[in-house]
Amino acid sequence: MEKNIRQPEINQKDSYKLFHHLSYLNYIIYTFLGTLLFWLFNLPLLFLLLTMEIKLSTLPLFLLSFLPVAPAFTALLIYLKEAKEKDGTPKVFLLAYRRKFKHSLLGCLPVLVVIGLCSANLLLLRVTIQLTELKWLNLFLLIVALTFAINYFLVVATAPSLSIKEALLLNLQLFILKSSRYMLSFMIIISSWLLLALVPIYLALFGVGLIAILLLLNFAPVMEFARKHSVR
């Protein structure tokens, strides 16, 4: 009799466990699908990464191929955020790409110029033994520019109602107020990339999507801080 009474409880626990495992499976699927969609929208960059070395002569090609990265990565962030809350269909990615194309691209153009100049300087200085301080300065500016761009995409993805100017100003304010969280975004990308590179198939199939999820998790307290203190 007691066994029959406890049976529904056992079934309920089993159902919760199954639901928990399925949610993890869904995240794996969303991560894979998001990564696939990201690279489909960045085939020129993928081709260059697989076939060419970054040199002074090929740098303009790499910079041009980086232009679609901005809207594609913003769309990936929105897709993974929506997948967690509502829907994980590719339609979400496509709609986000179309709606946030202008926001993400125009907002990161000044940063792309800085990245291009710093990269060119580093490539020129690579052959010299002297001017070490100048090399470190360019590397520092390159990291700051990349970090600013990454977090700008996160602002656009998590605060969709902001205009380009408002998103840039908010990003600049948060860059100062929450600098540790901002720099952690860059560390997440580097550390995740290095770890996944140990198993290249994981890097290819899940790399960009997994990094995007970790960035969203890291950025959530930043946006909570902005809303709580009405940072604009």
LINDAPE-V106482 format. One record per residue. PSI is psi in whole degrees, -180 to 180 (NA if undefined). NEAR is the number of other ideal C-beta (glycine too) atoms within 10 Angstrom. Layout:
BEGIN
PSI;NEAR / PSI;NEAR
END
This chain:
BEGIN
-48;5 / -37;6 / -40;7 / -35;7 / -40;8 / -15;10 / -44;10 / -36;9 / -42;9 / -43;10 / -38;10 / -42;10 / -42;10 / -38;10 / -41;10 / -42;10 / -43;10 / -44;10 / -39;9 / -45;10 / -38;10 / -36;10 / -39;10 / -42;9 / -41;10 / -42;13 / -39;17 / -43;13 / -46;12 / -40;20 / -45;23 / -47;14 / -41;18 / -42;27 / -43;21 / -46;16 / -40;21 / -48;23 / -29;15 / -33;12 / -2;19 / 40;21 / -39;11 / -43;15 / -43;19 / -43;15 / -44;12 / -42;18 / -34;13 / -23;7 / -18;8 / 154;13 / 145;8 / 110;14 / 175;10 / -35;12 / -30;10 / -7;14 / -44;14 / -37;11 / -42;15 / -40;18 / -41;15 / -40;13 / -18;18 / -15;18 / -46;16 / -13;19 / -39;21 / -58;24 / -32;24 / -41;24 / -37;25 / -44;28 / -38;27 / -43;29 / -45;25 / -41;25 / -47;29 / -34;25 / -44;20 / -35;19 / -37;22 / -38;14 / -39;8 / -77;9 / 143;9 / 28;20 / 153;14 / -22;13 / -36;11 / -44;21 / -47;25 / -42;14 / -42;15 / -38;24 / -44;21 / -43;11 / -36;15 / 12;21 / -51;16 / -46;11 / -52;23 / -38;27 / -51;17 / -36;12 / -30;24 / -1;26 / -47;11 / -38;13 / -38;19 / -35;18 / -45;12 / -43;16 / -43;20 / -45;17 / -45;14 / -41;20 / -42;18 / -43;15 / -42;18 / -38;17 / -36;16 / -39;14 / -9;17 / -31;10 / -7;6 / 143;10 / -35;6 / -174;8 / 39;13 / -39;10 / -40;8 / -36;14 / -47;16 / -36;10 / -45;14 / -38;20 / -41;14 / -46;11 / -37;16 / -44;18 / -43;14 / -44;17 / -44;21 / -42;18 / -42;20 / -43;22 / -45;24 / -46;22 / -26;25 / -42;25 / -38;30 / -39;26 / -46;25 / -39;27 / -35;27 / -14;19 / 71;16 / -18;15 / -11;6 / 145;17 / 174;10 / -46;15 / -45;9 / -41;13 / -41;20 / -43;21 / -43;15 / -42;20 / -41;22 / -43;14 / -47;13 / -30;22 / -35;18 / -46;8 / -35;14 / 50;19 / -35;11 / -43;6 / -38;17 / -46;22 / -27;15 / -30;18 / -44;21 / -41;17 / -35;11 / -44;20 / -49;19 / -49;12 / -42;13 / -42;19 / -44;14 / -41;10 / -46;13 / -27;19 / -19;11 / -27;8 / 88;11 / -31;10 / -36;9 / -39;13 / -42;19 / -42;14 / -34;17 / -6;20 / -61;22 / -41;25 / -42;24 / -42;24 / -41;24 / -41;27 / -45;22 / -37;16 / -41;25 / -42;19 / -41;10 / -32;17 / -18;25 / -46;14 / -28;11 / -46;22 / -32;19 / -41;11 / -43;14 / -42;19 / -41;11 / -38;8 / 9;9 / 45;6 / 126;15 / NA;10
END
